Amino acid sequence: MKLLVIGGSVFVGRAFAAQGLRRGWEVTVFNRGRTQADLPGVRALRGDRSDEADLAAAAAAGPYDAVVDVCGYVPREVAKSAAALAGHATAYLFVSTVNVYPHFPALPTDESSPRQGGTADAGPQDGDYGWLKDGCEKAVRRAFPGRVVVLQPGLIVGPHDRARRTTAWLRRAARGGPMAVPGDPHRPLRVIDVRDLAAFGLEVLTGAPKDDVEDYLVPGAPDNGSWGDYLDACVAATAGRAELVYIDDQLFVDHEVEPWTELPLWLPPRNTRPPGRLRARRRWPPACAAARSRTRYATRPPGCSRLAVKGKPSRITGTSARGRRSCRLRKSRRFSPPTRPSSLKPSERHHGCARIRCLTSTGSRSRPRQPL
């Protein structure tokens, strides 16, 4: 089977390319070649998806049995890509998002729920992330009628994750000592591993009907991990030097800590997505059961290959060259969770980000960390 991955060198695209190679497929990646080295074994085409000449060259290098589009965010650009490839590919898989459903998480959501209402010809400034993704879906369906598979994941984790959510918690755990974390350790943390997402997507492609649009909500199983499991794994991966101390969410809210952006993966109770609210209606192919049930926290957190050497904190070693360069402990990053719950003082503004002043175990004030 001949597969074209638009992107293909980073995170989700890389996982699809790797899964295709593992199946013995002929995998072609189309990207600018600026972010990360391509996987060995793929055929690399260089170009920009917004350039019509580059798209025409990628199409001429076909034909393809399927296209996987993991980096489509602007409907107008996705429309160009899909139109250029429509006569050169049999099917088109588009990785979208659960955010195309505006009533989530307030209301139960499945594939038949109301959409954002994005348009297929919209530009980057015409709407927010979910609205634009909805427009991208429409652009793909217009170019590939009846030949589209749309995946709508929630939180994706795994190797080569450039969002650095896990990296941030690993860095804090590696510092050791009492580690103040907000919330309830039993709070469900519903994620899907990028490798499972890719395996599921390609399995659907190989057996997908060609006469109907197939949408799949793929948030992961509701019982595949908890907040406490995740943080325990971060501590274990860093030689177990940190002591988790759970404190009430309200203290972080009172000090204006930004959920998710300043404390990755944390949502206070009023924003917490109720478990079981996402209900996929489509029938999952039997070969893809792992995409709903796999739990990664039992061994080590996703996206971390090594953080401790002989029991001592060393460095965060990402699986990519960029990760190895950018995730060293000597660098300041976007957030640093507070060290001691009893030491929290009123927050201060630092380069536009709310920060919490906290005391170290020695009683001295630590400097606010610079945001990225």
Summary of the structure (lengths in Angstrom):
residues: 372
radius of gyration: 21.5
end to end distance: 41.3
largest distance: 66.8
contacts: 1251
relative contact order: 0.13
helix: 30%
strand: 22%
